[in-house]
């Protein structure tokens, strides 16, 4: 089994009428060697939030594709999209790790032929989004304006059963 260190650094953008301001709200950031260090720091730490979890018992490849699918979405869009994946009404497109992945007609929406419904990975990322949401609330950030701009997933060391 592979374990995923879900330390995904999600930067959020707050959209305004004229331009986009970087709010640098991080949802999840994955770390490889050094603990308690994020790979990308926020430009404005007072308007940012971070969330991280490590050494999760989920597959790295599934979590990587799940994180890639929500990049660029707002916080609310990402949460509803992942909930639809759990209900099999939407799918996670697989673009990099495609060996042995079956083809599905539902993947046409995303411009690919292969997709899956990785339940454990989706639940792990949903938990991270929920944690980031509560961190944003504690900093009094506008939740409807948060957008995932950076998310990263690293493979954790293999654990014994």
N, C-alpha and C positions, 0 to 999 in steps of 0.2 A: 504494500500500500504506500501511496505517496501522500505526503502531508504538505499542505500549502500554508505558507506564512502569509497571511492576508494582511499585508501592510500596504494598502493601496493608497497612494497619495492622490486624493481627488481635489483638484482646485476648482472652486466654483466662481463663475462669472455672474455679476449682476448686470442685467441689460438695462440700459437707459434709452431715452428716445433718440439721442444723437450718436452715442457710441457705447462700447462695452467697457465697463470698468472691471478690473480684476479684483474679485473679492477674496481670492485665494482661500477658500474654505475647503479643507481637505476632508475627504470622506474616509479614505482608507489608504494606508501606505505600507508597502511590504518591504521588509529589510532582509538583507542577505547575511552579512557577517556581524555587523555591529548592531547591538540592540539599542533602542530608544533614540535612533537617529533617522530622520526622514531623508529620502534621496533628493527631494526638492523642497526648498523652504518658501514660505509665503512672502510675497512682496510687501504686504501690509499685514503684519501679525494680529493687529487689533481687529481686523475685519475678516479673520479666517478661523476655521475650526478644523480639527484633526481627529481622526479615529483610526484605530489599528487593532488588529488581532493577529496573533502569531501561533504557529504550530497547530493549525487546524487539521483535522483528519478528513480532508477532501482532496480530490485529484487536482493536481496543478494545472493540467491541460484544460480541464473543464472550467476551472476558475479563471484562467487566463482569457479564454474566449468569452466568458460571462462579463468580465471586467471590460474587455474591449468593446462589447456590445453596448454598454451603458455610457461609454465615454462621449461627452458632448451633450448629454441629456440634462435636463433640469432634475432637481432632486425628486419632485413629484412624478415626472415622466419616468424616471428610472425605477421608482418603486412600483408604479402601476404596470410597467412593462415586465418587471420580474415576477409580479403576482400573476400576470397573464401566462408567463412561461410555466409557472407551477400548475396552472389550470389547463395547460396544453393548448391555449388559444393563440400563443405566440411562441416562437422558437429562438434559440441562441444559434446564430450562424457560426459555423466553424470554418475558419479561413487558413489558419496556420497548421494546426494539429488535425489533419484530415485523414490519417491512415486508419482504415477500417470503419470510418463513419458512413452510415447509410445515407442514401439520397432521399430527400423528401420534397414534395411539391411545394410545401410551405416555405421553403428556402428561396423561392423565386422572388419574394418580396425584398429580400436583402441582396439580391444580385449574385447569389451563389447556389450551389446545388446540395450542399450538405449542412445539416443542422441537427441539433439534439435538444433535449429538455433535462439538463443536469440539475436534479433536485437539490442535492446537498450543497453544491456550489452556489446555487441561486439563494438558498436559505442563508448561507454564510455571508454573501454579499448584501442581502437584505438586512441582516443583523448589523453589518457595518454601516449601512446607510442610515439605519435607525439610530445608531450610536452617534453618527455625525450630525443627525438632525437634532438630537438632544444637546450636543455640544454647541450647535449653532443657536439654539434657543437660550442656552445659558449665557451666550455672548450677545444676545438681543439682535441677532442678524435676521434679515427678511428671508424667510424660508422659501417663499414663492419665487424669489429671484436667484436662488442658488443653482449653479450649473456645474456639472462635473467636467473639469478641464484636464485633469491629470489623474490617472489611476495606474497602479503598478502592482504586479503579482510576482512573487519570487517563490521558488521551490524550497521547501523546508527539508531538514535532514530526515531520513527514513527512520521510523520508530519501530520498536519491537512490539510484537503482539503479546 
